[in-house]
Structure formats: structure tokens, C-alpha cells
Amino acid sequence: MAIRFEKRKQALASVGEFSRRMVWFGVFGLLFILLSLSLGAIGYHYLAHLAWIDAYYNASMILTGMGPVVVLTTDSAKVFATIYSIYSGVAFLTSVGVMFAPLIHRLFHRLHIDID
């Protein structure tokens, strides 16, 4: 099912349609965060030899931009952490952008701002 936003000349979407969009985009954004968090935890578990809880904790701190919790000792873990932190910076901001896209679109549509 493709979710399409209304065009500039079309009427504003109903509150029900807007709510459905917010839920769908929110679910998609949260699933993307969960996937990113899981990839990080798997990497930290296998490459840094952290326990699962510590791996998820470290991955979540990196994903949200808070910084690492555990000092890494192996080169492979450090390379993974470097790649994961670069990925995380983009992934988290992208997922937040996706979750807020319907809200921003509705605001622009309500104000009749032409974003082209």
C-alpha cells in the first residue's frame, strides 16, 4: 500500500487519514530504529565480545548520539564501532525525519507553502 500525500491544490487530509499516516510512518521509523539497534548489538556482541545486554546498551547509546559506554580492545571492534557510529548518525536522523514527515507536510499544506 503506497501512502501518498495530497497535492497543493487538494483539500487537507481528514484527521483520521492524517492519524493513519502518522501511525504508519511512526511504525516504519521505529522498525528502522529497531533494525539499526539490532545490527549494532549483533556487531558489538560478536566483534567486541560483549554480553547481549551490554551490546544493546552500547549500540543504543551510539545510535542516539550519546557516545560509547564500553572501551573496545580489538581492532575489529574499533573498525565496526567507527562504521556503526557513522551509519547511526545518518540512520537516527533519517528515521526521525520519516516519523515527522506527515506532520511537516500537513503544516506546509495548511500554510500553502510551495516547497519547490
C-alpha positions in Angstrom: 0.0 0.0 0.0 1.5 3.3 -1.1 0.9 6.3 1.1 0.6 9.4 -0.9 0.4 12.9 0.3 -2.2 15.3 -1.1 -1.1 17.8 -3.6 -1.1 21.6 -3.0 -4.4 22.2 -4.7 -6.2 19.3 -3.0 -8.0 19.6 0.3 -6.3 18.9 3.6 -6.5 15.3 4.6 -9.0 14.4 7.3 -7.9 13.9 10.9 -8.5 10.2 10.5 -6.3 9.9 7.4 -3.6 12.1 9.0 -3.7 9.9 12.1 -3.3 6.8 10.0 -0.3 8.4 8.2 1.3 9.3 11.5 0.9 5.7 12.8 2.3 4.2 9.6 5.2 6.5 9.3 5.9 6.1 13.0 5.8 2.3 12.8 8.2 2.4 9.8 10.6 4.8 11.6 10.6 2.7 14.8 11.2 -0.5 12.8 14.1 1.1 11.1 15.5 2.2 14.5 14.9 -1.4 15.9 16.7 -2.8 12.8 19.6 -0.4 13.3 19.8 -1.2 17.0 19.8 -4.9 16.4 22.6 -4.6 13.8 24.7 -2.7 16.2 24.1 -5.1 19.1 25.0 -8.1 16.9 28.2 -6.4 15.8 29.2 -5.4 19.4 28.3 -8.9 20.6 30.3 -10.8 18.1 33.2 -8.4 17.4 33.7 -6.8 20.8 32.6 -9.9 22.7 30.1 -8.0 24.9 27.2 -9.7 26.6 23.9 -9.2 24.8 22.6 -6.6 27.3 25.9 -4.6 27.1 25.9 -4.9 23.3 22.3 -3.4 23.1 23.2 -0.7 25.6 26.3 0.3 23.8 24.5 0.2 20.4 21.6 2.3 21.7 24.0 4.9 23.1 25.8 5.2 19.8 22.6 5.2 17.8 21.2 8.1 19.7 24.4 10.1 19.7 25.3 9.8 23.4 28.6 8.1 22.8 30.2 4.7 23.6 29.9 3.1 27.0 32.4 0.3 26.8 36.1 0.7 25.9 36.9 -1.5 22.9 40.1 -3.5 22.8 40.2 -5.3 19.5 40.9 -3.7 16.1 37.8 -5.4 14.5 35.6 -4.0 17.2 37.0 -0.5 16.7 36.5 -0.6 13.0 32.9 -1.8 13.5 32.3 0.9 16.0 33.6 3.5 13.6 31.4 2.3 10.7 28.4 1.9 13.0 28.7 5.3 14.5 28.8 7.0 11.1 25.8 4.9 10.0 24.0 5.7 13.2 24.3 9.4 12.8 22.5 9.2 9.5 20.1 6.4 10.4 18.7 8.0 13.6 18.1 11.4 12.0 16.6 9.8 8.9 14.2 7.8 11.0 13.1 10.8 13.0 12.6 12.7 9.7 10.4 9.8 8.4 8.3 9.8 11.6 7.7 13.6 11.4 7.1 13.8 7.6 3.3 13.7 7.8 3.3 16.4 10.4 5.6 18.7 8.4 3.7 18.0 5.2 0.4 18.9 6.9 1.9 22.1 8.3 3.2 23.1 4.8 -0.1 22.1 3.2 -2.1 24.1 5.8 0.1 27.2 5.2 0.1 26.6 1.4 3.9 26.8 1.3 5.3 25.7 -2.1 8.4 23.8 -1.2 9.6 23.5 -4.9 
